[in-house]
Amino acid sequence: MNRTHRLFQLMQTLRRLPAPVTAQALVDETGVSLRTIYRDIDALRGLGAVIDGETGFGYTLIEDATLPPLAFGDDELEALVLGLREVAVIGDPALAKAAQSALAKLKARLPARQTHRLQHAVLDARRFSRPPEPRIDVKALRAATWDEATVEFQYEDGKGDRSQRQVDPLSIVFMQNAHMLMAWCHLRQDFRAFRLDRMWDLRLTGANFRPRRVPLLREYMEILKADALARAKDRATEG
């Protein structure tokens, strides 16, 4: 790891972890020695970062000179905090970590009054049971979706039946209590939703379906909307 990347990682850690952050906690997060942590703290201070604290007491990032302040309305800030906290709770591991990092960056760029508001926001996202852990690399699936790359995987449905699927991934949606892949299924020649915790052995096929993702997703959403309206109408008729 070069020095620039190491300093960046150290700054990110100071933003993310609850203050004061001990030198040992920084060692555990970054994987460098205590001596390197002390040198890098001094280097960051020399670059303009205001870091309070010293050896034995922990460090607190007071002001990050590399980031200009951001201006948000109070309601905008509450919305951002709520959204990021929700992602931290329900997102896949990579997204949950990214949400925590984004909150730390946001805190570093806010004026002092709004930093306090972020830390003590009245809105929060809590869930007493986390969604099932995905059995695939969700980051790779997101990349394939953006790239409009056809993927294949093994799948086990709710009845325990297993099959190999090849699909065009359209979107990943948190639905009810699980993450779902919305896709066009080559096997069924129809739209299908797959639970990520029931997928494994994800692979790229080398094929792509560009530029069809957006129109396919729009068509799928219209079908789901029509189906939901029909069910609601049926319930109203039965009532």
N, C-alpha and C positions, 0 to 999 in steps of 0.2 A: 504494500500500500504506500503510495507516494505521500509526501508531506501535505500537499494541498487537499487531497482526498481525506487524509487523516484529520486535518483541522475542520473540514466541512462536517465530517462525521461527529467530531467532538461538539461542534456548535449545535448540531441537530439533537444530540443527546442532552445537552444542557437545556434546550428548548422543551424537550419532551418529558423528562423526568421531573417529579415533584422536587421543588427546592427546599432546603439546600441539598445539593447532590455531592455525596462524598467522593473523594478521589478513588476509593476502592470500587464504588459503583461505576465510575467512569472507566476504570480498568476492565471490569466485568463486561461492560457494554461494547468497548472498542477493541479489547484484546491486546492492548499495548501495556508497557510497564508503567509503574508509578512515576518513575523519573521522567518518562516521555509525557505523561499527563501534566506534570508540573511545568515542563518546558512549553508544552502546547498552550496551556492556560496563559502563560506569560506572553506567548506569541499572539494569541487572540487579543489580549489586552493591548499589545503594541499596535494591532491593526485597528483599534478603536472600539472594540467590544467592552462594555462596562460589566465586569464580572466581580461581584462582591464575594468575600469569603477568603479563606486561607487554609493551609494544610491543617487537618485535624478537625475542622469545623464544617467543611462542605462549601460548595460554590453555588451562587445564585446569579443567573443572567439577568442583569438589571436593564440593560439597553443594548440592542443589537444595532451598531452603527451602519451595518451593511444593508439594512432594510428600512426604507422610508415608512412613516406612519400611513395607515390606511384609514379611510373615512367611511364608516357605515352608520346608518340610522340604528337606533336601539332595537327596533323590531327586526331589521335586517340581521343584526348581530345575533339575536335570539334564534332566528330561523337557521342561521349558519351553524350555531352551536348545537341546536337540536338535531339537525340533519347529520352532522358529523358524529355526534354521540350515538345516533341510531345506527350509522354504518359501523361504528366501533363495536356495537353489540351484535348486529346481525350479519355483518359482512364476512366473506371468507377471510382466512388468516392474513393474506396479503393486503386486502382492502381495509381490514380492521386496523392493521398497523399503519397504513397510509392515512387513515382518518385521524389517528392519534398524532401523527406527525404534522398533518395539516392544522390541527388545533394548536399545536405548539408554535408553528410558523405564524398563525393568525395572532396568537398572543404576543409574539415578538414584535409585530408591526402595528399594534393598536396603541392609541394614546392611553395614558395612565388610567383615566376614568373608565374607559371601556375595557381595559385589561382586567380591572376589578369586576366589571359586569360579566365578562367572559368566565372568570373563575367562579363566580357565584351566581350563574344564570339560574333563573327560577324554573326554566323548562329543562327537562331531562328525559332520557329514554332508558327505560328499565325493562328487562325481561327476566323472568325467573327460570326459564329454560332456554338455552341457546339452540339455534337450529342444528340439525344433524351435520356432522363434519363431512365436507365433500371428500370423495374417494379419488378425485382427480386433481390435476394441477389447474386450478381455476384461472390463474393468470394466463396460462397457455391457451385455455379455452376463450378467454376474453380477447386475446391477441388474434386467434383464428376468426372470431366473430368480426372484429374490426377489419381484418384482411379479407373477409368473405371467402375463407378457405374451408372447403369441405373436410369434415372430420369423421372418424369412425371410432367406435368404442363398444365395449361389452355392457349389457344392461340387464338388470333384474327388475321386473315389474312388481306391483304390490302383491301378486299371487305367488311370487317366487319363480316365475318362468323366466328363463334367460335367453337372450338373443344378441346377435351382433348387429349393430346399427351403423349406417352411414347417413349422415345428415348435413344439411346446410344450416349452420347455427345463425340464429337471427337476433336473439336477445337473451340476457340472463335476468330473471325476475325473482324477487323474494315474494312468494305467494303462500299465504297461510303461515305455516311454520317450516318451510323448506325452500331452498334455492332451486329454481326450475330453469332449464334450458328450453327456450321456445325455438322450434326448428322445423324445417321441411325434411321429412323422413323419406329417404329413397326407398326403403323397404315397403312402407305403407303407401307411398305416393300421396302423402297427405301431411297436413300440419300435425305436429305432436309436441307434447311437453314432457320433458324428462327430468326427474329429480337427480340433482348432482350427487347425492349420497348413494344413489343406486347405479352410478356409472363407474367404470374402471377401464384401465388399459386404453386411455385416450391417445389417438394417433392422427397425424395429418395424412391425408390421402395423396396430396400433391395436386389435386384438382381445386378449382375455385369457381364461384358462382357470381363473380362481379359482373355487372353492377346491380344485382337483383335483391340485395338484402333489404333495403328500405321498402321497395314496393311489396315484397313478400311479407315483411313484418306488418306493414299497413293492412294488407289483406287478412292476415291472421288475426289482428286486433279487431277488425270489423266483424269477422266471424264470431269471435269470442263475445263481442258486444251484442251482436244479434242474438246469440244463444242465451246470454244473461237476460236480455229483455224478454225473450220468449218464456224463460222459466219464471220470471217475475209476473208476467201476464197470466201464466197458468196458475200460479199460486193465488193471484187475485181472483181468478175465476172460481177456483175451488173454495175460496173463503166466502 
